[in-house]
């Protein structure tokens, strides 16, 4: 099994896209990218825009070879859609998708906007998108709906993906944010060797206070029981999140790292530094 992470906040833009290559399948998961429309009262910096376009090109290239496409939910940083802003991946830019199998979050427990995007993608493809929660196809398993962040907070649900080949088990956890213990236990029940997930949104800690204690306890439980834990996305929208990640890594013997580090690259937390980018014209180096 080969895992390549295509986009994440540690690559400079909002995404949780990856491609998993097995003996007979090439599985593209969450093929989307986006930028925060405002941070610190500022629009995206040109360096962020360049990072988003780099991710977009990698995702488009991945479509060319994919046998399967998985969409965990229909937020703009996880799925192609009708262009709503210039930084996202428009469905009009997609190559021919003939012969590709789609596995998607169903229409239940999603917002009206997500349902609209789901229907628009279905119309573009020319066939109904499946509701894949709870289903299995060969080496792939899909979870029942799990909370997008904290349970019963009105943020909807997402679908997790498990890919198993021989002794390797990869789990893509999308936007679980480690805020629901039951979801973390479901991940562990799949006996993963590597997990790729969104960490907690510490940059929103004033609005989502449970991002502190609950996320820390759940993260530690996961890190102690998984060979490699890759946390990124919401977590790395602030330097506080990167420090949190390094503190977690220091408590366990297993590997805990961000997406850029997993891919052997230096993290670029551009959204976290938007104000600095406008003031200095370049990002500060990430250090711990």
TIVOMAR-471633 format. One line per field, with one value per residue (C-alpha): residue in three letters; x, y, z. Coordinates in steps of 0.5 Angstrom, whole numbers. Example, Ala and Ser with C-alpha at 12.3 -4.5 7.8 and 13.67 -1.06 7.14 Angstrom:
% TIVOMAR-471633
titi = c(ALA; SER)
X = c(25; 27)
Y = c(-9; -2)
Z = c(16; 14)
This chain:
% TIVOMAR-471633
titi = c(UNK; UNK; UNK; UNK; UNK; UNK; UNK; UNK; UNK; UNK; UNK; UNK; UNK; UNK; UNK; UNK; UNK; UNK; UNK; UNK; UNK; UNK; UNK; UNK; UNK; UNK; UNK; UNK; UNK; UNK; UNK; UNK; UNK; UNK; UNK; UNK; UNK; UNK; UNK; UNK; UNK; UNK; UNK; UNK; UNK; UNK; UNK; UNK; UNK; UNK; UNK; UNK; UNK; UNK; UNK; UNK; UNK; UNK; UNK; UNK; UNK; UNK; UNK; UNK; UNK; UNK; UNK; UNK; UNK; UNK; UNK; UNK; UNK; UNK; UNK; UNK; UNK; UNK; UNK; UNK; UNK; UNK; UNK; UNK; UNK; UNK; UNK; UNK; UNK; UNK; UNK; UNK; UNK; UNK; UNK; UNK; UNK; UNK; UNK; UNK; UNK; UNK; UNK; UNK; UNK; UNK; UNK; UNK; UNK; UNK; UNK; UNK; UNK; UNK; UNK; UNK; UNK; UNK; UNK; UNK; UNK; UNK; UNK; UNK; UNK; UNK; UNK; UNK; UNK; UNK; UNK; UNK; UNK; UNK; UNK; UNK; UNK; UNK; UNK; UNK; UNK; UNK; UNK; UNK; UNK; UNK; UNK; UNK; UNK; UNK; UNK; UNK; UNK; UNK; UNK; UNK; UNK; UNK; UNK; UNK; UNK; UNK; UNK; UNK; UNK; UNK; UNK; UNK; UNK; UNK; UNK; UNK; UNK; UNK; UNK; UNK; UNK; UNK; UNK; UNK; UNK; UNK; UNK; UNK; UNK; UNK; UNK; UNK; UNK; UNK; UNK; UNK; UNK; UNK; UNK; UNK; UNK; UNK; UNK; UNK; UNK; UNK; UNK; UNK; UNK; UNK; UNK; UNK; UNK; UNK; UNK; UNK; UNK; UNK; UNK; UNK; UNK; UNK; UNK; UNK; UNK; UNK; UNK; UNK; UNK; UNK; UNK; UNK; UNK; UNK; UNK; UNK; UNK; UNK; UNK; UNK; UNK; UNK; UNK; UNK; UNK; UNK; UNK; UNK; UNK; UNK; UNK; UNK; UNK; UNK; UNK; UNK; UNK; UNK; UNK; UNK; UNK; UNK; UNK; UNK; UNK; UNK; UNK; UNK; UNK; UNK; UNK; UNK; UNK; UNK; UNK; UNK; UNK; UNK; UNK; UNK; UNK; UNK; UNK; UNK; UNK; UNK; UNK; UNK; UNK; UNK; UNK; UNK)
X = c(0; 3; 0; 1; -2; -4; -6; -7; -6; 1; 2; -1; -9; -15; -15; -15; -14; -10; -9; -8; -5; -6; -5; -11; -14; -12; -17; -17; -20; -23; -21; -22; -18; -20; -18; -21; -24; -22; -17; -15; -20; -15; -17; -12; -5; -2; 3; -4; -7; -1; -1; -8; -7; -1; -6; -11; -6; -4; -12; -13; -7; -10; -17; -13; -11; -16; -20; -24; -26; -29; -32; -33; -38; -39; -36; -32; -25; -27; -30; -30; -36; -39; -35; -36; -30; -23; -19; -23; -24; -29; -33; -32; -24; -25; -22; -26; -29; -31; -30; -29; -33; -35; -37; -40; -43; -51; -56; -58; -56; -52; -54; -58; -52; -48; -54; -54; -47; -48; -54; -50; -44; -49; -52; -45; -43; -50; -51; -54; -48; -49; -50; -44; -44; -44; -42; -36; -33; -27; -21; -25; -30; -34; -37; -44; -45; -40; -40; -37; -33; -37; -43; -50; -47; -51; -45; -47; -44; -38; -36; -30; -26; -22; -17; -14; -8; -5; -2; -3; -10; -11; -16; -18; -22; -24; -27; -28; -23; -22; -28; -32; -30; -35; -32; -25; -27; -30; -23; -19; -24; -22; -15; -11; -4; -4; -9; -10; -15; -17; -14; -18; -20; -16; -16; -24; -23; -27; -33; -31; -29; -29; -23; -18; -19; -23; -19; -13; -15; -18; -12; -7; -12; -11; -4; -2; -6; -4; 3; 3; -2; -2; -6; -7; -13; -17; -11; -6; -10; -6; 1; -2; -4; 3; 5; 0; 1; 9; 7; 2; 8; 13; 8; 8; 13; 9; 10; 5; 6; 3; 2; 8; 12; 9; 11; 18; 17; 17; 11; 8; 2; 0; -7; -4; 1; -4; -3; 5; 5; 2; 7; 13; 12; 14; 12; 16; 19; 16; 19; 18)
Y = c(0; 7; 13; 20; 26; 31; 37; 40; 46; 44; 45; 52; 51; 47; 40; 33; 30; 24; 18; 11; 6; -2; -8; -7; 0; 7; 11; 18; 21; 28; 31; 38; 45; 51; 58; 61; 67; 72; 71; 77; 81; 79; 76; 70; 72; 71; 65; 62; 62; 59; 53; 52; 52; 47; 42; 43; 41; 35; 33; 34; 29; 24; 24; 22; 15; 14; 8; 10; 17; 17; 24; 24; 30; 36; 42; 46; 43; 36; 36; 39; 43; 49; 54; 59; 62; 62; 58; 51; 46; 47; 41; 44; 43; 35; 31; 25; 21; 15; 8; 11; 8; 14; 12; 18; 21; 20; 26; 25; 29; 34; 42; 44; 47; 41; 37; 42; 41; 34; 34; 39; 34; 28; 32; 34; 26; 24; 19; 19; 19; 13; 13; 9; 9; 2; -1; -5; -7; -11; -8; -2; -1; 6; 8; 9; 17; 20; 27; 33; 35; 35; 30; 34; 41; 42; 41; 35; 28; 25; 18; 15; 10; 4; 1; -6; -9; -15; -13; -5; -2; 5; 10; 16; 20; 26; 32; 28; 33; 28; 31; 25; 19; 14; 16; 14; 8; 6; 8; 3; -2; -2; -4; 1; 1; 8; 14; 20; 25; 32; 35; 39; 46; 50; 56; 56; 54; 60; 58; 50; 50; 42; 42; 42; 37; 32; 32; 31; 25; 22; 24; 20; 14; 14; 15; 10; 5; 6; 6; 12; 18; 24; 30; 36; 40; 44; 43; 47; 53; 56; 55; 53; 47; 45; 46; 41; 36; 36; 35; 29; 26; 27; 23; 16; 12; 11; 16; 22; 28; 33; 31; 35; 31; 25; 27; 29; 36; 42; 45; 51; 54; 59; 61; 61; 67; 71; 77; 76; 74; 81; 85; 81; 78; 71; 66; 65; 58; 53; 51; 47)
Z = c(0; -2; 1; -1; 2; -3; 1; 8; 12; 13; 6; 6; 4; 7; 5; 7; 0; -1; -6; -3; -8; -7; -12; -16; -14; -14; -9; -8; -2; -1; -7; -5; -3; 0; 3; 9; 6; 12; 17; 22; 17; 11; 5; 3; 1; -5; -2; 0; -7; -10; -5; -6; -14; -13; -9; -14; -19; -15; -14; -22; -23; -18; -22; -28; -25; -20; -20; -14; -11; -4; -1; 6; 6; 2; 5; 0; 2; 1; -5; -12; -14; -18; -17; -11; -10; -15; -10; -9; -14; -20; -22; -29; -29; -28; -33; -36; -30; -34; -31; -24; -18; -13; -6; -2; 4; 4; 4; 11; 16; 12; 11; 5; 2; 3; -1; -6; -7; -7; -12; -17; -17; -19; -24; -27; -27; -30; -25; -18; -12; -8; 0; 2; 9; 13; 6; 4; -3; -3; 1; 3; 9; 10; 17; 19; 20; 25; 28; 24; 31; 37; 38; 37; 36; 29; 25; 21; 20; 16; 13; 15; 10; 12; 7; 8; 5; 8; 14; 13; 15; 13; 16; 13; 19; 15; 20; 26; 30; 36; 39; 40; 44; 41; 34; 36; 39; 32; 29; 34; 33; 25; 28; 24; 23; 20; 21; 18; 21; 23; 29; 34; 32; 37; 33; 35; 42; 45; 41; 42; 49; 48; 44; 50; 55; 51; 44; 48; 52; 45; 42; 47; 46; 39; 39; 44; 39; 32; 29; 25; 27; 22; 25; 21; 18; 23; 28; 24; 23; 28; 31; 38; 34; 32; 39; 41; 36; 38; 46; 44; 40; 46; 50; 46; 43; 36; 31; 31; 26; 21; 14; 11; 16; 14; 6; 8; 8; 12; 15; 12; 16; 12; 14; 21; 19; 14; 18; 18; 11; 9; 14; 12; 5; 8; 13; 19; 20; 24; 30; 37)
